[in-house]
Amino acid sequence: MKLLLTSNGLSNQSIAKALFELVGKPASETTVVFIPTAMNVARGDKGWFINDLYNINKQGFKLVDIVDISALPKDVWQPKIEAGDVLFFSGGNSSHLMRWLKESGLAEMLPELLTTRVYAGISAGSIVTNPDLGVSSEDRKIYYEEKFGYKSEEALNFVDMYTRPHYNSVDFPNARKEYLENIAKQTQKTIYALDDQSALKILDGKIEVVTEGDYLKL
């Protein structure tokens, strides 16, 4: 399985280079399917979402499709997903994304799809690959439960460690060393905390940190 788990998408050329290494062909021959579903219930300004799309688009991909799995029936979204070389999952609310991955049926399909495709995640899109949603922001999980009646810690469990985006960001108080140390003690698993200039490149279980910023491994 090929994974690119980012905090802030293709925020620098080192991360973009890592994606192309996983894909194995240039941008001009690569189709990206962008799944914005996690963003749908995110509160506040969406400038970050526009920036994420801009950073993808400026790479010069052959085609960038946008496919919301919560808004389209399976017979519409499935062929679109299957046409992609890279499945790029947006940031936003990890509970909302995980819910729709399950309800749409895409969660069951992903292991097979990812034998020939690259999974790329931004923030929530990275968190859902974890063993569970234990490092996801508590306030967002509580908000989602209150508004939508969904409460689950289930994630895709593609990796045997945790990715925590937005390390030391002023907007994410849970992305701090002290908080993550407690989670690491409880889970007995490795945690990679990534700032917005860092990512994890994972190829068949081998993890490589790609960074032009700062990260923490616990």
N, C-alpha and C positions, 0 to 999 in steps of 0.2 A: 504494500500500500504506500502511496506517495501523498504526503501531507505537507502543506505550508501553513503553519499556524502563526498568525500575526496579531499584533495589538492594533495596528492602524493601517492595515492594507499595504499597498505597494508604495510606502512612504519614502523610500530611497532606492537608489540603483542596486545596492547590495541585495535587497530583498527581491527586487524584480529579477535580478540575475539568477537568484536561487530558484525562482519559479520556472524560468526558462530551462534551467538545468534539469528540473524534474520533468518538465514536459518533453524535452528532448528535441524540440524544433523551434524555429524563430517565431516571433510574434506574428509576422505576416502570414504564417501558415496555421495559426492557432485560433480556435474558437473558444470563447469564454461564455459560460452561462452564469449570470449573476442572479442569485436568489436573495431578494431584499426582505424576506418575510420577517426576520427578527426586528426590523426597523419599524414595522407597522404600529406597534404600541409604545414605542419610545417617546418620552415626553420632551418638550422643549425644542430648541432650535435644531434644525437638521443640516446645518452647514457642514458638519462632519461627514454626513452621508454624501453630500454633493462632492466634497473633496475626495472621498474614497472612490467614487465613480470616475472623477476626473483623473485620478492617478492611474486607474486601470485603462481608461480610454487613451491616455497619452502614450501608452506603450506601442500603439499601432497594431493592435490585434486584427486578424482577418475579419472577425465578426464578434460583437458583444451583444448577446441577447439578455433580456431581463425577464425572469420567470418567477412569479409569486405563487408558491405551491398552496397558499391558503386562499387564493382567489380564482384558481383555474381547476377544472376537472382533470382527472388523471389522464384521460385520453388526449388532452391538450398539452399538459405540461410534460408528460413522459417522453414523447418524441423530441421535444425541445431539449430536455435534459440529456437524452442519449446522443444528441448532436454535438455536445460540448466536449472539448478536450480538457477544460478546466471548469470545475464546479466551484464557484466563488460565493461563499455564504457571508452575508452582511453582518455588521454589528447591530446592536439593539438590545432586545430582551431575550435572554437565553431560554427562559421558561416558555415563551411564546414560540420560539423557533423549534424547541424540542417537541412541544405539543404538536405542531403541524408536521414535523418530520414523521411522527408516529401516525397521526390521523390521516395524512395523505397517503401513507404507504411508502414514502421515499426512504425512510429509515431501514426498512427491510431490503430495499433494492440496492442501497449504497455499497455494501460489501462487494457485490458482483460488479456494479458499475465502476468501482474504483480499482478493479484489476487492470483497467485500460485507461483510466482517467486520473487527474490530479484533484485532490480536495484542497481548496484554499479557504481559510477562515479569517474573518476580521472580528476581533473581540468576542462577542457572543457566538459567532460562527466558529471560533477556535475553542471556546469553553465547552461547547456541546460534544466535542470529541473526547472529553475527559471521562474517567470512570463514572463520575456522577457530577452533579451541579454544585458540589460543596464549596467551590471557590467563587461562585457567582455572587454578585452583590445582593446582600440580604434585603435591602430596601426594594430592589426591583422584583425579587421573588414575592415579597409580601404584597407589594402593589398588584402584581399579577394575580395572586390568589384572591385578593379582595375584589378586584374588578371582574375577573373572569372565572373564578371558582376552580382554578386549576392549581394543584399543589403536588409536585413530584420532584424528586432529586435524580430521576433517571436521566442518563445521557447515553451517547452512542458507544462509549467504552472502546474507542478505537486505539487508545494508548494507555499504557500502564503507569501514567504519571499525570500531573495536573499542569495546565497552562493557565496563568493568571495575567491577563492583559492590563495595560495602563499602570504599570509599576510606578509608584511615587507620584501619580497624577493627583492634582488638587481636587479633581472631580470624583475620585474614587478612593474614599478613605479606607476601604478594605484591602487595597493593593499596597500594603505596607509590610515591611519585614516582620514587625512584631506580631501582627495579625496572622500572617502566613506561617510563621513559625509554629503557632498553636495548631493550625490545621495540619501541618506536616507531622507533628507529634501524634495527632489523633489518627491520621490515615496511614502513617508509616510508609508514605509514598513520596517520591521526589516532586517538588514544585518548581516550575520555571516561571518566574515573574518577569514579564517583558515590558519595557517602556515602549513608547510609540515609534521608536526607530529600530525595534528589534523583532525577531521572528525565530521560529523553529522550522528547520528543514528536516523532514523525516522521510527516510527511504527504507522500507522493509524493517522498521523498528529502530534503525540507526538514527540517532538524533544529533543534529548539528545546529549550533546557535549562530544566527546571522544577525549582526548588529552594527549599527553606526551610533549607538547610544549606550544604554545601560541595561543590565539585566541581573537577576539574582537567581541562583540555584540553591535550593534548600533540600 
